[in-house]
Structure formats: structure tokens, C-alpha cells
């Protein structure tokens, strides 16, 4: 697996429709050696299955421990997204994501003497949206979870997959470096809020069974400076980024096919994280939820019945034929929040090993009696094909 990666740019080649399960199976062979209200969280009583640990309501987050990897959980991901501008106002959106998938529960892993033997497979996605030129670039890599190919460290925090890296600095910032093809990012991210725990102290329930959940936290606002290289030109940029980290051993519920997720950073320093889980009947699952994060970092959990996400129009992918929503209206009536959310450019689909839409969005609307604007990111899955069984 060392050195193996797929290189795909949007408006380039499509890697096919394999789900993560199929991909990780291939990698394993290569590396072997009605009511809209959110139901109340209940104590976790389900037994651990398949040898992995499940998210539990009585398991609090702890840092710096939870910056790192969690091998007792089957799946986890670290997401960085952001909206940045150059001195002339040229706008960029970026995504750098690391996924980890365990091949076997820790108790079933045999002792190995080969230094590069691994029980984890890593997948990375790098994407850049060049708004002014109406272009998006997307790249994908895979590697075994063995140094120096790929890995995670809690303290000082670091994640790497080949030369795609996130590293904590002595000042507490995160340094992101990644590049492929005509694209390279070199960014310094300084947290101004967080870590913010979603759900119940980081226990984010997503289905009727208590184990249908993840442990989930974010750094919702990171001041960002650095450079972006694209097409042979280097641009000094600054703006704001968002970081998500989730770990779980559970997939979607039986009737869930995908999700619509939003991170929004408003110009009044309020941040929003919202997600709708979609069912195969076209309904919004009652376990959809969100968080409202105030300017001073206080968190308010938003149950399903407290917010609305209405879609309008559609954009049809020329690669996958998927029809994605074209824009959204987000309302939180009891906070007098009413926002219109639009993609910075329509085509921000990542047609990689599995296809999904992840892109930079612009926001305008009202917060109470005040007008607000902002930027954010949206992730739309299950439109090209169901995500059931993909995680």
C-alpha cells in the first residue's frame, strides 16, 4: 500500500462506485500479515458487538487523549474545511480529511514482527474549490496505518498519510500541509473556540439503538493563514476553518441512506453545526440534531424539532447523475435565526471511491433583528447511492 493513491480531479476521471466497505476489504487483503422531536438519550445497555467498543453516553471526552486515534473503535475521521481569501478577494474553499478504519478488533490482532504490519487502513481526501474560476480539484489516497506511511499521535497531536500532514505547533496551532497535482495547501490554524462537544457531552446519538452513535467534537472556528498553490500560482490567504473529529463502531440505522451536514460561521461570531439524517422513505430521521455555539463558546444542543432545513432547486452531476439540492433555507425559530445558504459554485461533487458533495457555501439572512452573513461547508451523502453499509 505504500505509495498507492488515486489521483482524481473534478472534471477528470471517476474512480467507480465502490463503497468504503469494499475499499477497506481490498486494503485488508493487501495489508494482511412521525414525531419530529429527538428522543431522549437513554443509558447504554446494548452489549459490545464484533469486538469493537461502541459510543456510550457515560464515556466523557478527555483531551489531549481524544485528539488521537481510538483503535477500540472501528471507524473514525478528522475533517478540516475552510473558506479563505487572498488580498484581492479571490475566494477558496478547502477540505483535508483523514479516515481510519480498523480491520480487526484489537483482541483479534495477532502479534506481528514486521514493522510495517498494520491493523488500520487510512484514506485521505484533499479538495480545493477555486471560486473565482469556478473549478474544484479532488484527490484521494490510501495507506496502511504504520509509520512512516500513516498514523495518528495524541500529544503532540499529529496525523499523517504520506506527505499529507496535520501537526500541532508549540503555540497550540495546527499546521496543515498537503498537495497533489496542481494543488498544494500550507496553512496554520489557530483555535479561537473549542473543543466543543456535540450531543450529550460528546455522545452524538444517530439512531433508535443507543449504540447507533458516535463521540463527536469540533473546533468550530480556527483563524487561518497560509498559502494555496493552484495552477502554478501561489496565493497568500486568510480566513476561517472548521475541524470535526468523530469515532464510532456503528453504521447507519436500517432505514437511513445518507445525511446533509452543515458547518456555518456567521459574522457575529456565532457558529452552527446541523445535520439531517435521511431515510429511504424520504423522511428526515428524528435523531437528526445540531449545535449552536455562541461567540463566547457556549454550546446549545438543537434537537430535531428546533430547526428546519428546507431545500430548493437541484444540481445534476454530469459524472454520477446524482441530483443534489441547489440551495437551502435554515431556520431556528426560537432563536429568530433565518438563513439562506448557497454553494459558492454548484459543482463541488467529489467523485472518488464513493461519491458525495462537499463544498464551500455562502450564507446570508437574519439573527434576531440583525442582518448576518457568513461562510461554511455542506456535506451531502447518499444521493449518488445509499451510504448504508459504507461505514
PyMOL commands that set and color helices and strands:
alter all, ss='L'
color gray80, all
select helices_A, chain A and resi 20-31+65-67+106-108+304-306+333-335
alter helices_A, ss='H'
color red, helices_A
select strands_A, chain A and resi 5-6+75-85+91-102+120-130+135-144+150-153+158-161+164-168+174-180+183-191+196-197+203-205+213-230+233-248+256-266+271-279+289-293+299-302+308-316+323-332+337-343+349-351+355-367+370-380
alter strands_A, ss='S'
color yellow, strands_A
deselect
rebuild
show_as cartoon
